[in-house]
Amino acid sequence: MAHTWEEFGEAFEGTIREYMPDWGEGESMASQSCTAVNKLIYKWFNDGDVFDNTYALTGWMNDISSQANWLRRYRPETKDILDGIADCFGEDDYTELLWNLAEAALDREDLEGLAGCEKMDSIYDCEGPFQFVEEAEEDEEDEEL
């Protein structure tokens, strides 16, 4: 069963509000975690974007791979969940992956501990295995041939 946007809000909104910065990614690992997870969830439900478009789900046009790479690097409990994108063959699979990610990364006890940890690098510029590959537009000359 796929989770809905409303279910995500009911389950995680309080936690996200507690640690989400007013702007940017914040100054603690807790705020970075909330920002990264929130971005992945929001972009899926709002734009249909996935954090790695090289698998079965191609997403649309926003590159959100950096947020997933940051979570994978700095929140080890998310690694196996995020790596599961290779097994997502439909929207329900990806929505379930995001649900599992939110449960793991937005645990209040963990975030409380991370609130005292200074931010690590940037969720907006983190390299790793996840990638966004833009489709090359065909050259007009190729179309004429």
Secondary structure as GFF3:
##gff-version 3
##sequence-region A 1 145
A	DSSP	alpha_helix	5	19	.	.	.	ID=ss1
A	DSSP	alpha_helix	29	47	.	.	.	ID=ss2
A	DSSP	alpha_helix	65	74	.	.	.	ID=ss3
A	DSSP	three_ten_helix	76	78	.	.	.	ID=ss4
A	DSSP	alpha_helix	79	83	.	.	.	ID=ss5
A	DSSP	three_ten_helix	84	87	.	.	.	ID=ss6
A	DSSP	alpha_helix	91	105	.	.	.	ID=ss7
A	DSSP	alpha_helix	108	114	.	.	.	ID=ss8
A	DSSP	alpha_helix	140	144	.	.	.	ID=ss9
###
